[in-house]
């Protein structure tokens, strides 16, 4: 039987595609973070470039909107000296009925080396990875409700920078877990890294039934869910993936699950506040908390560049015979 990791890893255990965090070895996640650490200094230099991917062509294929992920993938590719092609889906032949596979086949014919794919359909990046030529890598930039692996990696990278040892940490993920690919990928990454306790917090309508089977504790009350935690990850309501009424009103949701300064006091004194963005102020988080001293939300965005440089450079050496760091 073919597993997801038969597709993601080559026979030397090196990253070939990056489609999901689920089932990856702890050593590989740590290697991605260690590699990102080395790239973080590059992004602080006057000349923010290294020649690692010179001559390679990376294609950004975003079938869904994005601010942070698309731009940081582009910056990361440019800082690795790759050529970057941003395909504008709204003005592409997709609007004339061209299939996903035909779009891929045509761009592949331009001798490209990597596809970075965001798609509303869960599984679209896996589908593309099954069909591309052996030298091409596919990176999942978010597919439906399924996975957002580079977001999870930049989140655990941010947590590691602030808190160190995952085995000592209590982490609460708060909000619309049901529709969140970010939550799913974060839970897998945090578990692989040995996190002491992972909590999911939200109304019953927004926590998937049986979520405990992923190794998390479910809380339906924000104050108890935040008690004593080291890290709070807030999520927005993902209305684009909702097909019904999951909350009575945004006003009521904010009253019960919005992170305010008073609610934050339930967490440890040095707890950090995270959010993958985009944030909806006054819906899931108070501006004073989002912009406050405990917030590391903009640091997450900065770390996204180094993490994406790490993932792209590691995936690009899968067929070079080079050993993983
Ligand atoms: N975190 C995230 O995926 O943001 P964008 O939708 O702006 O890429």
Boltz pocket constraint, residues with backbone or C-beta under 6 A from the ligand:
constraints:
  - pocket:
      binder: B
      contacts: [[A, 65], [A, 66], [A, 67], [A, 68], [A, 69], [A, 70], [A, 141], [A, 142], [A, 151], [A, 276], [A, 277], [A, 278]]
      max_distance: 6.0
